[in-house]
Each structure stands twice: as structure tokens, then as C-alpha cells.
Amino acid sequence: MRELDQPQPEPRIYEIPDDLLESKPKTVLVLEDDTAFAATLKDALESFGYRITFVPTGTEGVQQILASDFDAIVCDMVMPNFPGDMFYRAVQRSRPHLCRRFIFITGHQDNPKIVQFIKQSGCVALWKPFEVRRLFNALEFVTSGRRQRVPAGTVNPLSNMELAGSGNFGAQKSGANFLPSR
């Protein structure tokens, strides 16, 4: 019997959901008082399709939180007049569902008050300096929708290497050499 004589299978039809075709970029609020470092973060994140809103103060951050929803919030812990812990508490009171979306960044891992606050918050933290890929890993974790609250006393659900940060991203305040070494 020849191949032409055999019945041909029906063509398969696959449907692709519209939300996959029209996926919106993830939105990230970045609170960082060092404008050069913030610009570097913004450039790195935008190059990977994130939509960034940058604010240099906690006060402006609260205004943004009240005006919009964000998929992630990258927040420096040490800022003048309105540090990261105060900003977090303001968000906790006004938009508590956003508290699970925080990624704290700080160069003050030797400050016991900051470490204790981060542990109690149950949020992700990256110690400056950090490699940009660690930020992307943290953003993926926070925005994945699978995130569970981090148990109190755990600094970070990512590996200890994720906390320590071995690159030079954020190492200098002068605006130069912010890019990761590899």
C-alpha cells in the first residue's frame, strides 16, 4: 500500500493565550539616593525589559506607591530623612500587599539594626556591592508569583552567596565602574 492511500491525520490547532502574546513589562520602583548608582540600576534593568520608576527619597516613593502598583520595589536601606525601614512601614500601612515585593539593597550588612529589620520583614536583601545577576535573580524570585513570605529570622530565601554579593555593582559612589566584573 502506498503512502498516498493512507488517511492523513487532521492538522493540529494550537491556541496561544493572548496574555502570552501581550505580556507587559514588569514594573519596578527603585528607591536610591545615589543618583549615579540609581541610573546604572535603571539602565541595567531597562536593558532587560523592566519598566523602571526611580525616586531618590522615601517621600517620593510613598507618592509613587499611592499612585501605582509595582511588580517589585528595590529599596536602599540608608537614605537621608526617610530610610528604607520607614518607607517599608509606610507601605505596610497603606498598601500591605506590596510588602512581599521588596528587595532591600544596602552596604551596611555590619549594622545589626538593619540586619534585624530585614530578618523581621521577611524580605529579600542584597548586600552592596553585588553582581547585577543577583539583582535579576531576586527580581525573578519576587515577581514570579510563587513567592511565599520568608520566615522571620531568615535574611534571604536565596543562597548565602546571593546575600554576600561578590561583584562590584554598587561598590563605588563616584558614578564610575558600576558594571559587574564579568
N, C-alpha and C positions, 0 to 999 in steps of 0.2 A: 504494500500500500504506500502511496506517495504522500509526502508532507502536505500537499495541497488538498488532499482528500480528507484530512483530519480537521475536526472542528477547531476553530481559532478561539482562544479564551477571550472573554469580554475585556475590554480595556478597563483598567482600574482608574478610579477618580479619587483624587486626594484633595481634601479641603484644608486650607491653611487659615486658621483663625485670623480675623482682622487685627486683633491686638498684637499678633506677632509681626505683622507687616508694618504696623504703625506704632512701633514701640517708641515711647517718649524717652528722651534722655533723663537720666537720674539727676535730681536737683540736690545740690549740696550748699549749705550755708557754712562759710568759713569765717570764724572769728579769730583774728590775729592782729595784734597791734604793730607788729613789724611789717610795714608795707612791702618792703623788698621780698621778704620771705613769703608773704601772702601772694604777691604777684607770681612768684615762682610756683607756689602750690596751684594757683589758678591756671597758669599756663600748662602745667603738667596734667592736671585733671581735665581741662578742656580738650587737650590733645587726644584724650581717650573718650571723648563724647559726653562728659559730665557737664551739666549746666551749673555754673558757679555764681553765687551771690557772696560778695566779700564785704565784711564790715570790720572796722578797726576797734570797735568798742562794744561792750555788753549792752549798753543802752540802745545802740542802733540794732544790735542783734535781737533784742526784745521787740523792737518795732517790726523787724522783718518776720519774726515768729508769729506775731499777731496778724500780720498781713497775708502770710502764705504758709503753706505746708512744705516741708522739705523731706527728701528721702534720707538724708544724713546731715549731721551737724558736726563739723570739725572745729573744735574749740580749744584755743590756747588756755592754759590754766592761770597764767600770770599775766594780767593786763592791768593797767592803771585804772583806778576808780571803780572798776566793775569786773573783778576776776571771774574766772571760769566757774568756780563753785557757786558764786552768787548768780551768775547767768543760768546755770543749771537749775537752781532753786526757783528762779523766776519762771522758767519754762515748766517746771514741775507743777507750779501753782496755776499757770494759765493754759498750758497745752500739754498735759501729762503724757499723752500718747507719743510725744516726740522724744521723751527721755530715753527710750530704747534705741534711739538713732544717734546718740552721741559717740564721738571719738575724741577723747581728750589728747592733746599734744602738749608736752612740756619738757623742758630741760632740767627740771627740778625734782628728779627722782630721788634725791637725797633729802628732800623735805618731808618729814614724817606726816605733817598735816595734809599735804597734797596726796601722798600715797594712801593715807587713811580715807580721805574723801573719795578717791577713785574706787577703792575697795568697797566702800559702803554704797556707792552709786550703782555698782554692778556694770559699769560701762567699760568699753574698750579704751585702752590708753596706748599711746606710742611715745616713747622717750626720745627726745631730740638728743643728738642727731639720729635720724632714721633714714633708711633707704626708701625711695618712693614706692617700690613694690610692696613694702609693708603697709603703706597707706592704702594702696589698691586692694590688698588682701583684707584690710579692716573694712574698707568701704563695701566690698563684696559681702563680707560677713554681715554687716549692719543692714544692707539693703536687700539681702536675699529673701527676706520674708520667713526664713526658717529660724531666725534668731530667737533664742529663749533668753530670759533675763539671766545674767551672770550671777551665780550665788555670791552672797555677801562674803567678803574675805578673799575672793579671787580677784586678782588685779586684772587679769585678762584671760579670755577664753582661748586666745591664740597661744601659740607656744611661747616659752620664755624667751626664745630668740626674737620673737616678734616684739616683745617688750623692750629688749635691750637696745635694739637698733644699732647696727654696726657700720652703717654708711655715714656719709657726711651731709645728708639732706637736713638743712636747718642748723648746721654747725656754726655758720658764721652769720653775723648780723650786718655785715657790710654790703650785702647785696650780690657778692661775687661767689662763685663756686658752690652754689646751692645744689647743683645737679648731682645725682648719685655717681659713685666712682666707677660703676660697671654698667 
